[in-house]
Amino acid sequence: MKKYILTFVVLLVCAAFTINYYPIDGYSHTGIKRLKRLELIKSGELKDPSALPAGALKSYMDIKLNLLSKKNDSVQSYLKVNEPFQKEISNLFRGLDKSYSLAVLDFSDINHIRFAQRNETAGYQPGSVGKLAVLVGLFNQLSKIYPNDFENRLKLLRTKSVKAGVWGLTDEHTIPIYNIETQKLVKRQVIASDVFTLFEWADHMLSVSNNGAASIVWREVLLMQVFGNKYPTLTQEEADAYFKTANKKELTDIGNDVVNLPLRKLGITHDEWRLGSFFTRGANTYVGDKGGSIGTTIGLMKFLVQLEQGNVIDEKSSLEMKRLMYMTDRRIRYAQSPVLKEAAVYFKSGSLYKCDRSNGEACGKYMGNVQNFMNSVAIVEHPDNCNYIVVLMTNVLRKNSATDHMMLAASIDKVIRQ
């Protein structure tokens, strides 16, 4: 009998009133060049055979936080089990063992919230979902540099350009590089000489889940902590010189703190969600691993609730992070489900699989027989204002986990709509 572990959190948001990321019209706001290409495709000025899904066409100003009116509510107030709802959700997994973890919060009516859970504290390798912790670390440091000036935080993201160096090496994920003048798009791996703005590196980290970009953003978060108010004028040469002479253990400690301590401020414990290592081997030249990485459904539940409340750093930072999670191109895995075609999807996914072919067992991409982690985080907003958040983590051996997540998306959506 096949053994598998599946962990997921569902945070449902069905209001009673009416893959690449970031809203298409966000180029002037961010300077992310690939968004200019999507603007031209949407307007018909540029032809592209792959039509954008209807749910990818939200405007920059259309994106809102769903729980602002409940900003002062504690996270724990959302996590009280509603027995009838618990039974309804549990029926999805009838006959399956305890290796399934689940947490569900339905606030279709935010004045009558329903919560259900199952094995919600089980820990799993978070994979690229951990890049959301880097995103939180980035906005936390920006708030320290410009505590009372959000526009200057955005300006720094738009105008501060940094070089990849060895931190960006190596990763099989390509990045989209768009030339506005020639209107040509190239997709390739990050190279050491690449220079992009902080906004573009953050977009590469999330939209195509580039590991090199994640290590580079994390590096800059570390530098922000070290140099503080001097960071905006820090030159590439000064940054390079700092890393050549800094103590590796001290760098490791600082690097670990800048992405993990902001999670602790959100009430997410060390065992609920932590990030212990950079995403590329190149980064390990300067920074070591510490404490390992782990993710749980309850930890991510706490994060997402507070994001929608506007309480991750502050309201404007929460909204900007949500925009960076908005999918405006090809959808994959959970988000690829046809039932979500019309919906806006704010998404992060990650996978980690390992194969042992010595015994002749079938094994492949997203079908590991030693480990087969697949994680999906999605905020779904349907046009009819049925909105919900899903965090799904699985370690289902010998099964195509990408397809599995897509099928589960349809089942969960159906239950919500009933």
Buried (B, 14 or more C-beta within 10 A) or exposed (E): EEEBBBBBBBBBBBBEEEBBBBBBBBBEBBBBBBBBBBBBBBEEEBEEEEEBBEBBBBEBEEBEBBBBEBBEBEBEEBBEEBEEBBEBBBEBBEEEEEBBBBBBBBBBEBEEBBBBBBBBBBBBBBBBBBBBBBBBBBBBBBBEBBEEEBEEBBBBBBEBBBBBBBBBBEBEBBBBBBEEEEEEBEEEBBEEEBEBBBBBBBBBBBBBBBBBBBBBBBBBBBBBBBBEEEBBEBEEEEBEEBBEEBEEEEBBBBBBBBBBEBBBEBBBBEEBBBBBBBBBBBBBBBBBEBEEBBBBBBBBBBBBBBBBBBBBBBBBBBBBBBBBBBBBBBBBBBBBBEBBBEBBBBBBBBBBBEBEEEEEEEBEEBBBBEBBBBBBBBBBBBEEBBBBBBBBBBBBBBBBBBBBBBEBBBEBBEBBEE
